[in-house]
Amino acid sequence: MRPKFLYGKILHIVQIVLTGKTKPNPLNRWEKKIIGFILFSLTLLYPQPPEFNYNESPYSATVLGQASFETYPASNGDWIAAFDPNGICSGNSEIVEFDNRSNFILEIFGDDPSTENVDEGLTEDEYLTLSFFDFSSNIIIHDTTKVYGWENRNGGWLNLNQNDSLLTLINELKLNQLQVVGSHNSYHIAPYDTLMGVINVFAPELGISIDYTHEILSDQFLNFGIRQIELDVYRDPEGGLFASQMGSWLAGQDWTPDIPELSEPGLKVLHFPDIDFDTHLFTFKTALEKLKIWSDTYPGHVPIFVLVECKSEGLENYFDEYPQLENLLLLLPDSVTYNIPIPFDLAGLEEAEADIRDVFGEDLEKVITPDEVRGEFSTLEDAVLNGGWPTLAEARGKIMFGLDNQGTLMNNYMDGYPSLSGRILFTEATPGTPEAAFLGINTPSTEIIDRVNQGYLVRTRADTDTEQARTGDTSRRDDALTSGAHFVSTDYYRPAPRHELDSGWTDYSVRLPENNFVRINPVNGPQELAEREVDLINFNMSINFIRQCEVGYTEILDLPESVNVLDNGNCFYQSDLDVLQRFIDNSQSGNNPPPSYLSPIELGEQVWGNGRLIEFKCSTLWPTYLDYELSGDIPEGLSSLSELTDIFLNANQLTSIPGDIGNLTNLNLLELGGNQISSIPGSIGNLNNLQWFYIYNNQLTYLPQQICYILDNLSSFSIEYNSLCPGTYPDCVEDYLSIQDTSNCFEICEEFAINNIQIIPNTEWGNGLLFYIDIPEVDLYAPDFTLQTDDQYLLIIDPVYSFFYITGPTIVDLLYYFEYENVPYGHLFSGNIQMITADGVLNCNLPFNEIINNEIVVNYSQNWDLISLPIETGLFPCNNMDESTLYGFSVGGYIDTDIDIMEIGSGYWLRFEEAEACTFTGEFINQTTITINHDWNLIGGISSPLDVNTILDESNLIIPGTVYGFDDGYIQAEVIEPGYGYWLRSSGEGEITLSTYTTLTKSRYFQPPEYLNTLTVNTNSLYFGAEIEVDNPLSFSLPPKPPPGIKDIRFAGDTKLCTADVCVIEVENDGQPLIIECIVTDGHKWEILDKSGKVLKCEGTQVLELSELSETFILRKSIFYQTPTEFTLLPTHPNPFNPVTMLQFAIPEISDMKVSVYDIQGRLIEVLLDEKILPGNHSIKWDASNLTSGVYFIMVENDDKQILSQKTVLLK
């Protein structure tokens, strides 16, 4: 099986099925490239899902259709596929989105009986089903509707592997039994704004008549079904006749623009010189070439009729109708003149025929000529009056040409060529003459009906100038369509784009019923085939795929009014529903429980998006005013509600908050006021996105230290009217306490000090716990007191007067570690700890005797290590060190240091001959203050491990992410361990304090954004990506290089971040090869270049060979990808995302670029870029933090008004 893309469909499907040929003509490689480039200049190619692989067979049918996903048009990158009853894929198609339509060309294969071992698809009477792949969400939706085949003339069903299909019936139609929509002046672009302003001053009526612009030809053909076009041509045999444009001078522009095509000899295409000259097609030959390329790409199309109007009019010819134009000439200086066209004569028509033969070939195989129509009939008119027009099967993929001039020019063209024998263009000859076959009747009338019934081809116009588009009058259009005219010409095959913003315009447009491209002629066609699309397909299919619930989701169709579903879906994540059910179950024993019959989806008010619960509100007060209450515990399992942003549960009887509430990292609002909650779990500190937290009027007796982590992020916080006693809450909430009930607070009888004495209680107690401490021969001291249980409850700050701890009854089975102060080394301690519960039920004495030995063992590695003094001592107790290698660090760099004068709080480099465990004895260091300098500092710790987030830094000098330890290379440190040295970067001069008595302050750990590319060696990662921005570049900085021979890798400039196209990597090593891993997320190609010129791709795992201890490498964007050849937009990454995604696009030349974001209603949300930028690959970070979850569209527009779009999904 092989995956296929849409261009493969066009190259193969259209050529085989739609032409009726059994075998396609082979396309060479160059032709395929040209076709692929033209078709997808506005779209990207997306790989199909592997489930859509299939095998081809000689039997097939083709469907052109439109697909939507839950009522919204499908997008570029989505796929559709057909499956037989056995689940075998029988064909697929990529979807192309344009003009709010999502088109597909799906070739469905029947099973070939001759290949017994291969099931290619459908057999005889089997049904097919259709499946849809949504690129943005990477899911496949299956439609179980059974489709059995294609309809025949009588409405019956046909098998795919039978020849008698609707396509065959349609192909038997004659060319004059069809009706199509054509475009008038198909090349035309309205004068640009400044020129139109000049025209409106001197000739406003003229300005109104020419104020319309067409799509380019290929878009007219492919997206709007235009099958008749009109080209106005002027003679220019020498070239350069129309190279100057007087109107440009009047508008303040260059009146001789640099357009090479205008300097070449040949027929030119424009409306009229000097005033209305803007065109998509500068030359007649260019128009023919574009027409042929499109026709070759879609060889099954209904013939396209090209009407050629030969013109000789210049500015002077409009003076009678618009006399004000003569006043324009008064503005011209002598150096500026207007153009005098060459009279168009027979020689010009000979030029036109020569261009047609040059483009379509001398044999004119793709051109329907008068000779082909005349056939064996005596005259051309006899042929058309007697059914001589070719059948659709004979005419598919061909072009017809007609002359839109009468009088002398037409007569000269026909003279000597009876019945137009040997000529290419059909003429508007008078009925009754041998050359009569095609008639131009611009105004719809009953004459058209008569001429159509006689057999002539007729063209008429549905509108004149811009009149109908401004008034909305459709009467002329309706008359044109019902007249049976074969070509109904218009300037508005889609509404004027301005009608949505300008009340002077309407949504007037001309389209065939059902938006078909071609229809059976309403006057002379077989009406049993009426309303059938006959152009590229055998029938038109419109499918709306509805998401079916995936595994783990439950479908609920009957939703209460209290539920708001943002995406109109009916699938709900069962785990989220289970949590809601546990709310109901826990509340059944309360005083006023919710009804037992209440389903989870009916509980309170809920907001859901993409099947996940986003908001939950349940209250007896505002905003829900329910007549029942929630009670008992807030249920466990909250972590499954990973998308929840708002919890509003005030005025209930809830009693506790589960520990896993800290997993709700998207939570924005937590409203729990007016309940019976007594404590908050420490995991609350993980809610970094929380902005509103209300837990007033509860029964709180304890707050964890971790609440300080989120306090600075909160916009609003309320804890008043609880029962918080002194010592049961951290200092950070002091200003929020307001009124508290302290009537049940207890006091500790005396201050105390104990250290490193293990007390192992395993006992049950009731509410309230009192400690009585008695240690002989030691002065009492009250340090920080930490009580730890399995929920790590509380920290009491010095001095300790009281604390109140409500729990249980419970079993405490963890070790308790208490600290004492200033105890002589080696002293024997004995003491007694008495625990008494508040109700006096338990009175427990815990005596102890222990010899206190102040010693610390530090393990140092062989070779270099970062060291410090972990204890106050006069001796550095290691034996395997080289004292001459001791280096400290100061502002100027490394300095030689004597081992006897090492200082507490300083760090050092020291080399060890062998690994060694060194035992330090002396006085413990519980606190030290260190003076730090601007930039890098080498510091040491104290006698106990210290979380870097507890370093007291009142001036906020420490740069987050710049505390580094050493372990065979620099590593970002989370803990300052005793006996080791650490680097720290400061934004200025000042002091910091390391102490066992400080609490967690602010996070100094730094996690780089996920969207950065990474290059990893061992545990060291470098981050890179061109044209990216980071908020804190200093957090990527690295300490000074270590001594020689130590592994180190960094970007030049002592950083682990590079945001340029070319990055210099500096490596220090022992000469061994480096194993590196590259992870590239920005969509670009990167490579590593060594000094010998060897290039390694920066992808996956690679080996860098090192020939020296110190080397440099180059990391760069691959040169092959640095110069894009076309305007492209790559998929955003990640997608779906939350809340940041990266988008990448490439431009081949300097361009004014605009990047905008729209929501699914088409409203502009944000402009990400609007400026001129250089050619190359570009990346933009989009931060959607302030937006709600949903589907958004990113539109990228260049100078040429080319627009590429990308659908992306924000999931919060």
Summary of the structure (lengths in Angstrom):
residues: 1212
radius of gyration: 41.2
end to end distance: 38.3
largest distance: 134.8
contacts: 3987
relative contact order: 0.05
helix: 18%
strand: 32%
